[in-house]
Amino acid sequence: DKVSARHARGLINVKKSDIIHEKLFDEETGDSNSSKDGRLHIICLTFESIDALNEWMASSKRRKLVTELKPLLAEPDIMKVQKDRVLPDAFTDLLIRQGQGIPTLQPKKWKVWWLTLLGLFFTLLWTGAVLPYYFEQWNLDEAHQQLQGFVAVFIATFLNSYVMTPLLLFLFSNWVRRGEAESETREPWRTLNDGFESLWAKALLTVALYGGFVIAWAVRASAAA
């Protein structure tokens, strides 16, 4: 614990347990019951962020310390990271800068929407200007419209996922990250920040979106007939 407190960046708490019996230690929760006949001693380190924890886990000081203490360890060291964390929206929650730990609070949805809009705009702007030339080179300029659409969507999705979104997150990472005090309970700001909580509201929006597509397709098909 002394070495951790001296060298671990972002360490906010060091908790040492009483000496306990090996069979009374719960690896899942870290809880234990004291025992006079025990032989285990547990040290719990709490860090201010996942990034600080990862830095300490990968540090040479920790590796050297664990190597020296290995003969005395009854069980391997256990890392517990936000076991009860809720993931309300995978797409929004995963929009973080590459290499950074997952934040406690997901980014605000309107910020995710804005960065997604910028990424798609620049991607479609580039593909719309460049793909016609490559379609001609690939002999796809006279191919079926659906095949051209599939190739265009494939390339645009690839560029947006692997180029534009990582680039925008690199530039606006601090702006996207949500602070602990950034909470809003008034409408419509809460919905803009956190999205729709009701499953029925999400289902209604989904039906309206794809229902509109079906209606548009049916009208075009009947007009063509």
N, C-alpha and C positions, 0 to 999 in steps of 0.2 A: 504493500500500500504506500510506503514511503517513496519507492521508485516511481510509482504511478503518479502520485501527487506532484512529484518534482519534474517529470518529463512529459506527462500526457496533457496535450492541449485540449481545452474545453471540458476538463473534468470538473464536475460540480458537486460530487458527493462520493465519499468512500464509507461503506458500511461493513463493519466486521461483526460476524455472528459469534455466539458462544460456541464452545466446543461441543459437538453433537455426535450422536451415534450414526454410523454410516447408513443403517437401515431406516433412519428417521428422516433422511434428507430426500425431498421431493425434487427431482431434476426438472420437472415441468414448470413448477411454480417458484422454486427456489426457497420454499418454506421449510422450516425445520423445527423440531422440538428439542429442548435442552436435555442432556443426559450426562450424569456425572461420570459414567463409564465410557463416554464417547471418545472418538479420536479424529474427528473431522473439524476443520476450521474453514469457514467460507468468507470470502471477501467480495463484496458487490460494488462495482464501479459504475457510476451513472454519469453519462456525458450529456452535454447540452444539445448535441445534434448527431445525426447519423454520420455526417462527414467527419466529425471529431472522433467518433468511435472507430470508423474505418481507418483513420490515420493512425490511431494507437494500435489497432489490431495488426497493421502492416509494418509497424515501426521495428527497427533493429533492436531497440532497447527492450521491447516486450519479448521478442524472440529469444534474446539472450537470457532474460529473466525466466521465461518458461523453461528453457533448456536447463538452467541451474536448478530450478525447483522440481523438475520432472520426477526425480526419485521420490519426492515427498508427496506428489499428487496422487490421491486415491481415485479421482475421476478426472477426465479431461475438462478443461475450462469450458464454461457454457455461456453462450451469448444469446440474450433474449432481447428482441427488438420489437416493440410495439405490437404485442400479441393480439390485442383487442382492437387494433386500428380498423376503422370502417372505410371501405373503398366504394363510395356511392356511384362513381362513374369512372370506368376504366380509361376511357379516352382522355377525359379532363385530368384525371389523377396522374396519368403517365406522361403528361406533357411537362417534362422537366429537362434541364440541361444534361447532356450525356456526361456520365462520370460522377454526378452528384447524387447524394442520398435522397430517398423519397421524403418530402416534407411532411410534417404532422398535418397541416391543412392543405387541401387541394387548391390549386389556383382558381381565381374567380373565372366563372364560365365566360363572361363577356370578354375577358382578356384572351382566353383560349380561342374564342370565336374570331377575335380581331386578328390574331396571329395566323390562324388557319385561313382566313380570308386573304390576307396578304400573301401567304404561301401559294395558295391556289391561283391568285391573280397573276403573280409573276410567272408561275409555272405555265399557265394557259397562254399567257402573253408570248412566252418563248416558243412553246409547242405550236401555237397558231401561226407564227412567223416562219418556223423552220421546217415543220413536218411536211408541208406540201412539196418541198424540194426533195426530201428523203423518200416520200411516197413515190415520186417519179423515179428515183434511183432504185427503189426496191420493187418497181413494177406493180405498185399498189394504187397508182393514180386512177386506174379504171376498175379497181376491185369493187366488191359489193360495199355499200355504205356502212353496213354493220361491221364488216371486217375492218374497215378504216377506223370506225369509231372505237372498236376494241383495242386496236394498236395504239391509237391516240390516248385512250384512257389508261392503258397499261404503262405507257411511257410517262404520262403526266403524274400518275400515282407514285411511280418509282422516284421521279425527281422530287416530288413534294415530300415524300417520306424520308429520303436519304440525303437530300441536298437542302431544300428550302427551309423545312421545319427545323432541322438541326442548326442551320445558319441563323435563323431568327431567334431561336432559343439562346444561342451563343451571344447574340447582340442584346437581347432583352431579358436575360435570365433574372436579374435582380428585380425588374419591373413585374415579371410574372409571379415570382414568389410571393406568397400571401403571409402577412405578418399575423402574429397571435392576436393583436388588438383589432384587426380588420374584420369586424363582424357587423352585419346589418340585419335588422329585424323588420324594418318597414318595407312595405310593398310599393312599387315593383322592384325595388333595389335588391331585396333578398332573393327574388327569383332570378334576377339578372346575374347575381353573384353565385348562387348555389343551384339554380335550375329548378325544375318542377319536382316536387317531392311526391305528388300523388301518382300512383301507377296508372290510374284511369286517365289522368290528363296526358300522360305520355302516350298511352294507347290511342287516345282521341287524336292527338297530333300525328301519330304514325298513320292512322287510318285516313285522315284528311290528306296527308302528303301522297301516299301511294294510291288512294282513291282518286285523287286528281289526275295522277298519271294514267290510271286505267280509263277514266272518262275521256281524257284527251286522246288516248289511243283508239278508243271505240269510235269517237267522232271522226277521226282521220280515216279510220278503216271504212266507215259507212260512206264518207264523202268520196273516197277513192272507188268504191263499188258503184 
